[in-house]
Amino acid sequence: MDLAYAVDLAHASSHSVGGGVASIAPQLLFFVAIFAIFYFLLIRPQQKQRRDRERMLTVLKKGDRVVTTGGLHGTIVGINEHSVMLKVADQVRVEVDRAAVSRVVISESDKDA
């Protein structure tokens, strides 16, 4: 092998194929677009849902009709920082974790007001 040929071969292999920085821009733009799609379709709606749930849990008060994650319906008769006391029937009270409250049921009289 000739020394000039080896130098030419080394020089040719050191150059990148495909245009260098110009070929990275479309790939980078593609990844930015994918991230933006994931953000607006997945991350942002989940953050909004979590904020709404936390807000709902902080404004719970006595007298609210609620449904737990287990499907238990009841009226709040006692509340503290970590748990909620529900009245599920006459003389039947159940203490559940505050995080177990799934939703507040809006009665017909509250809808009219």
N, C-alpha and C positions, 0 to 999 in steps of 0.2 A: 504494500500500500504506500502510495506516495504521500509525503508530508503535506503538500499543498491540498491534496484530495481530502485528507483527514481534517485539515483546518476548515475547508469548505463545508465538509459534512457536519462538523461541530457548530459552525456558524449557522448553518441552515436549521439544525435541530434546536438551536436556542431561540429562534423566532417563534412566537405564538401563531397558531393557525386560527383564522377566523376574524381577524380585525382588531384584536386587543380590547381596549376600553369600550369601543363602539358596540361590541357584541354583548357586553355586560349590561348595558342600559336597558334593553328590552326585558331581560330576565329580572332585573331589579324592579322594573316597573310592574311586571307580572306578579311578583311576590308582594309588592305594596298593594296592588289591587286585590289580591286574595286576602290579605290581612284586613283591608277595609271592608270587604264583604263579610268576613267572619265577625268583625267588630259590630257592624250594623245589623246583622241578622242573628247573631248568637249572644255576644257578650253584653251589648247595651240593653237588649230586652230583659236578660236575666238580672242585670243590676237594677233595672227599674222595678221588676217584680219583687226583688228582695227588699228594696226600699219601701215599696207599698206594703209588704207584709210586716216589716218592722214598725212602720207607722201604725198599722192596724193593731198590732199587739200593744203598742204603748198607749193607745187611746181607749183600751178596754175599760169598761166601768160596770158597776153593779146595775143589774136590770137588763143588760144586753143578752139577747138570745144568740147562742153560738153553736157551732158544730165543730167537734174535735176531728182530728185526723183519723180516728177510729170510727167515726160516724155517729158518735154519741151527741144527741141534741140536749141542750139544757140552758138554764138561765143562770147568769153569774149572780151569786149571793155573797161572795167574799173574794177578795183579790189581794195579793201581795206581790212582792218583786219577782218571785219565781214560780208561783202556782196560782191556780184559780179554783175556787170552790163553786161547783155547779149544782143546781137543784134540777134533778132529772125527773122527779115525781114527788108526790106529797110525802114528806118525811124521809126522802132519799136524797142525800147529798154526796157528791163525789169530788174528790180533790184531784185535779189533773195538772200537769206541768203547763205553764203558760205557753210554751212553744208548741204544745199539742193542739192549740186552738187553730182550726183551719180557716174558718170564716165567721163573720157576724151575719146573722140572718136578719134581714130587714122586714119588719112586719108591715101589714097593709096600712095601719094607721100612720106609720112613719113615712110611707110613700106619699100619702095624701098631703102631709104637712110641708 
